[in-house]
Amino acid sequence: MLKLVRLALTAAILTAIAVRLRRRARSLKQGTEQGPEPTGPELILGRPGRADLARYRVRGKARPVVALLGVGALTAVVFGVFVLMGMPIHDREEDPVGEMFRDAARRSAMAATAEAAPDELATAEPTSARPTPDELAPDPASSTPSPVVPDPFCHPEPRPVTVRPLDPKVKRAVDRQWRRVERWLKANAPKTYATLGRPGRAKTIAVAESQMGVDFPDSLRASLLRHNGSRGTGAFGFGAWFDGAVNLGIRDIRDTWRALCANHGTDPAIGWWRGRTIPFLTFGQRERGDLEYAVVDSIGGKVGWDDTVSGMSPRLPSYYALMATVADSLENRTEFDGWRPTVTRGVLRWEKAE
């Protein structure tokens, strides 16, 4: 195909050259016989004769021939360009000699690659030296820490103030434990007995529950209805520490809960503070940053506190169980959580058990 295009282009060029030479020779001949060729049509006076018509006829015939030849040459050139641009590789002119050299070069390159492959594999890095996926994994210490998710229990939805009914059996059982404690304090530690608070109100408990978004366990509610916390020097609490432990009142419970939610305290059930737990007691003069509150879980009712050794963890199954354990320790002078009750000048104190 390429040969045909080349032949067409060559023929067009030779034809154009021949026509040009022929015109030039005819022009020279006419100039010798008739003088210089007029530059344009001359004004013919009167009726033109045959000689006049012949002179103009020669020019008129020559021009169409040249025009047709020019158009033919231009067509051949355009056709050749389009053929070259659109012609696929396998339709082009074959070059057996060049193809032979190209095949030889390709075979040589493939042979060189095959010979070099064993050496390259021999010098390659051993598999054991390559990094493992664990080594490529990001260092946890350098990775960005996960964002802290807000505790939903510390952001409760608004709910109406509702005074919930209290089970009479729970009320009687809690009052029974309180009578045991009151008798012992009145007889052995009158100053501590005097710190017991007045009875709380069920409406005040309902307001605190509404604001905190949790339900107080029934035993805690019954206890607050008999004594709304304790006040003063040597105040009483269901806990043991060098300087004692103090029961919190209803409003103190709410305010302490808000502070613990803001500061992220500790939950006895899962190791960190959560808004579902309710602080009910504070230890006096805690040191080394140990958590100074005992809490009850509103879900399940477990009671826990920090003993300054093993940290915050559940200690007893319920608030009522804590009341009964402390009452037993007071009446029998037995150990409670590693402590024994003692009295100093009418004030209940606790000392470490040997």
C-alpha positions in Angstrom: 0.0 0.0 0.0 2.8 2.4 0.9 4.4 1.8 -2.5 1.2 2.8 -4.3 1.0 6.0 -2.4 4.6 6.8 -3.2 4.0 6.1 -6.9 0.9 8.3 -6.9 2.8 11.2 -5.3 5.7 10.8 -7.7 3.4 10.8 -10.8 1.6 13.9 -9.6 4.8 15.8 -9.0 6.3 14.8 -12.4 3.0 15.7 -14.2 3.0 19.2 -12.6 6.7 19.7 -13.6 6.0 18.6 -17.2 3.0 21.0 -17.6 5.1 23.8 -16.2 7.9 23.2 -18.6 5.5 22.9 -21.6 3.8 26.2 -20.7 7.2 27.9 -20.4 8.4 26.6 -23.8 5.1 27.7 -25.5 5.4 31.1 -23.9 9.0 31.6 -25.2 7.9 30.6 -28.7 5.0 33.0 -28.9 7.2 35.8 -27.6 9.7 35.2 -30.4 7.0 35.2 -33.2 4.5 37.8 -31.9 6.4 39.9 -29.4 5.8 40.1 -25.7 2.7 38.4 -24.4 0.0 40.9 -23.5 -0.6 41.2 -19.8 -4.4 41.0 -20.2 -7.2 41.0 -22.7 -6.8 43.8 -25.1 -9.6 46.0 -26.2 -11.0 44.7 -29.5 -12.2 47.5 -31.8 -15.0 46.4 -34.0 -15.9 42.8 -34.7 -13.1 40.3 -33.6 -11.5 38.2 -36.2 -10.4 34.5 -36.2 -6.8 35.5 -35.1 -8.2 37.3 -32.1 -10.4 34.5 -31.1 -7.5 32.0 -31.5 -5.3 34.0 -29.3 -7.8 34.0 -26.4 -8.8 30.3 -27.1 -5.3 29.0 -26.5 -5.2 30.6 -23.0 -8.7 29.4 -22.1 -7.8 25.8 -23.1 -4.5 25.7 -21.1 -6.0 26.9 -17.9 -8.6 24.1 -17.4 -5.9 21.5 -18.1 -3.5 23.0 -15.5 -6.4 23.3 -13.0 -7.4 19.7 -13.4 -3.8 18.6 -13.0 -3.4 20.7 -9.8 -6.6 19.2 -8.3 -5.4 15.7 -9.1 -2.0 16.3 -7.5 -3.7 17.8 -4.4 -6.1 14.9 -4.2 -3.3 12.4 -4.4 -1.4 14.2 -1.6 -4.4 14.4 0.7 -5.3 10.7 0.0 -1.7 9.7 0.9 -1.7 11.6 4.1 -5.0 10.0 5.3 -3.8 6.6 4.3 -0.6 7.0 6.3 -2.4 8.3 9.3 -5.1 5.5 9.4 -3.2 2.6 8.0 -2.6 -0.2 10.6 0.9 -1.4 11.3 0.6 -4.7 9.5 -0.5 -3.0 6.2 2.7 -1.0 6.0 5.6 -1.9 3.8 7.4 -5.0 5.0 11.1 -4.8 5.8 12.3 -8.4 6.1 15.9 -7.3 6.8 15.0 -4.9 9.5 12.5 -7.3 11.0 15.3 -10.0 11.1 17.6 -7.6 13.1 14.8 -6.7 15.4 14.0 -10.4 16.1 17.6 -11.1 16.8 17.8 -8.1 19.3 14.7 -9.3 21.1 16.1 -12.9 21.4 19.4 -11.6 22.8 17.6 -9.4 25.4 15.5 -12.4 26.5 18.5 -14.6 26.8 20.4 -12.0 28.9 17.4 -11.7 31.3 17.2 -15.5 31.7 20.9 -15.7 32.5 20.8 -12.8 35.0 17.7 -14.0 37.0 19.5 -16.7 39.1 22.2 -14.2 40.2 19.5 -11.7 41.1 17.6 -14.2 43.1 20.8 -15.3 44.9 21.5 -11.8 46.0 18.0 -10.9 46.9 17.0 -10.1 50.5 16.2 -13.3 52.5 12.5 -13.7 53.3 13.2 -13.7 57.0 14.8 -10.3 56.8 11.8 -8.7 55.2 9.4 -6.8 57.4 6.4 -8.8 58.7 2.9 -7.4 58.7 3.2 -6.9 62.4 6.4 -4.8 61.9 4.6 -2.8 59.2 1.7 -2.1 61.5 1.6 1.3 63.2 3.0 1.6 66.6 0.1 1.8 69.1 2.0 4.3 71.2 2.5 6.6 68.3 -1.0 6.3 66.9 -3.6 8.9 67.6 -5.7 8.0 70.7 -9.3 7.3 70.3 -11.6 10.1 71.1 -13.3 10.0 74.5 -17.0 9.1 74.2 -19.2 11.1 76.5 -21.0 9.0 79.2 -24.7 9.0 78.3 -25.6 8.5 82.0 -23.9 11.8 82.8 -26.2 13.6 80.3 -29.6 12.2 81.1 -32.8 13.1 79.2 -35.3 15.3 81.1 -37.9 13.3 82.9 -40.8 14.2 85.2 -40.5 14.2 89.0 -42.2 11.0 90.1 -42.4 9.8 93.7 -42.1 6.0 93.3 -43.8 3.7 95.9 -41.5 1.9 98.3 -41.9 -1.7 99.1 -43.0 -2.0 102.7 -40.9 -5.1 103.3 -37.8 -3.2 102.2 -38.7 -0.3 104.5 -39.2 -2.6 107.5 -35.9 -4.4 106.8 -33.9 -1.2 106.5 -35.5 0.3 109.7 -34.5 -2.9 111.5 -30.8 -2.4 110.6 -31.0 1.2 111.5 -32.4 0.4 115.0 -29.5 -1.9 115.6 -27.0 0.9 114.7 -28.9 3.5 116.7 -29.0 1.4 119.8 -25.3 0.7 119.7 -24.3 4.4 118.9 -26.6 5.7 121.7 -25.0 3.3 124.2 -21.3 3.5 123.1 -20.8 6.6 120.9 -23.4 9.2 121.9 -21.5 12.0 120.0 -21.7 10.1 116.8 -25.3 9.2 117.5 -26.1 12.9 117.7 -24.8 13.4 114.1 -27.6 11.3 112.5 -29.7 13.4 110.2 -33.4 14.0 110.3 -35.7 11.9 108.1 -35.6 12.8 104.4 -38.5 13.5 102.1 -39.7 11.2 99.3 -40.3 14.3 97.1 -36.7 15.4 97.5 -35.5 11.9 96.5 -37.7 12.0 93.4 -36.3 15.4 92.4 -32.7 14.1 92.7 -33.6 11.0 90.7 -35.1 13.2 88.0 -32.1 15.5 87.8 -29.6 12.6 87.8 -31.6 10.4 85.4 -31.2 7.3 87.7 -33.4 5.4 90.2 -32.1 5.1 93.7 -32.2 1.5 95.0 -35.1 0.9 97.4 -32.8 0.2 100.3 -31.0 3.5 99.8 -34.3 5.4 99.6 -35.6 3.8 102.8 -32.3 4.6 104.5 -32.6 8.3 103.5 -36.2 8.4 104.6 -35.1 7.5 108.1 -31.8 9.5 108.3 -31.0 12.1 105.5 -27.3 11.7 105.9 -25.3 12.8 109.0 -23.7 16.1 110.0 -21.0 17.4 112.4 -17.8 16.1 114.0 -17.4 12.4 114.1 -20.5 12.0 111.8 -21.7 8.4 111.2 -21.4 6.5 107.9 -21.6 2.9 106.7 -17.9 2.7 106.1 -14.6 2.3 107.9 -11.6 4.7 107.9 -9.1 6.3 110.3 -11.2 9.5 110.6 -14.5 7.8 109.9 -16.9 7.9 107.0 -19.9 10.1 106.6 -23.3 9.3 105.0 -24.3 11.9 102.4 -27.7 13.5 102.4 -30.0 13.7 99.3 -28.8 17.0 97.9 -25.1 16.0 98.7 -25.6 12.9 96.7 -26.8 14.9 93.7 -24.1 17.5 93.9 -21.3 14.8 94.4 -22.7 12.9 91.4 -22.5 16.0 89.2 -18.9 16.6 90.3 -17.9 13.0 89.7 -19.5 13.1 86.2 -17.5 16.2 85.4 -14.2 14.7 86.7 -14.6 11.1 85.6 -14.5 9.1 88.8 -14.6 5.3 89.1 -17.4 2.8 88.8 -17.2 -0.3 91.1 -18.6 -2.6 88.5 -16.5 -1.7 85.4 -13.4 0.1 86.8 -14.2 3.6 85.7 -16.8 6.1 86.9 -20.1 6.1 85.1 -23.1 8.3 85.7 -25.3 5.3 86.6 -23.5 5.0 90.0 -24.7 6.9 93.0 -22.3 8.2 95.6 -23.7 7.8 99.1 -20.8 8.0 101.5 -17.5 9.9 101.7 -14.3 8.9 103.6 -12.6 11.5 105.7 -9.1 12.7 105.0 -8.3 10.4 102.1 -4.7 10.7 100.9 -2.7 10.0 97.6 -5.7 10.8 95.5 -7.6 7.7 96.3 -11.3 7.9 95.5 -13.0 9.1 98.6 -16.6 8.0 97.9 -18.5 4.7 98.2 -21.0 4.2 95.5 -24.0 2.0 94.7 -24.7 0.9 91.1 -28.3 1.9 90.1 -28.2 -1.1 87.7 -27.8 -4.2 89.8 -27.4 -2.5 93.1 -23.8 -3.5 93.9 -21.8 -1.4 96.4 -18.1 -0.6 96.0 -15.4 1.7 97.2 -11.6 2.2 97.0 -9.7 0.4 99.8 -6.5 2.3 98.7 -4.8 -1.0 98.0 -6.7 -2.9 95.3 -8.5 0.2 93.9 -12.2 0.7 93.3 -14.2 -2.5 93.0 -17.5 -4.1 94.1 -17.4 -5.1 97.8 -21.0 -6.1 98.7 -24.0 -7.1 96.6 -26.3 -4.4 97.9 -26.7 -1.3 100.1 -28.8 -3.4 102.5 -26.0 -5.9 102.8 -23.6 -3.1 103.7 -26.0 -1.9 106.5 -26.3 -5.4 107.9 -22.5 -6.0 107.8 -21.7 -2.7 109.6 -24.4 -3.4 112.2 -22.9 -6.8 112.9 -19.4 -5.4 113.2 -20.6 -2.7 115.7 -22.6 -5.2 117.9 -20.0 -7.9 117.9 -16.8 -5.7 117.8 -15.7 -7.8 114.8 -13.7 -6.9 111.7 -15.2 -5.1 108.8 -13.2 -4.6 105.6 -9.9 -5.0 107.6 -11.1 -2.5 110.3 -12.5 -2.9 113.9 -14.8 -0.3 115.6 -13.5 1.6 118.6 -14.7 4.6 120.5 -12.7 7.7 121.5 -14.4 10.2 123.8 -17.9 9.3 122.6 -17.0 9.3 118.9 -16.9 6.2 116.8 -13.5 5.5 115.2 -12.1 2.6 113.3 -8.7 1.0 113.7 -6.8 -1.4 111.5 -7.2 -5.0 112.4 -4.0 -6.9 113.3 
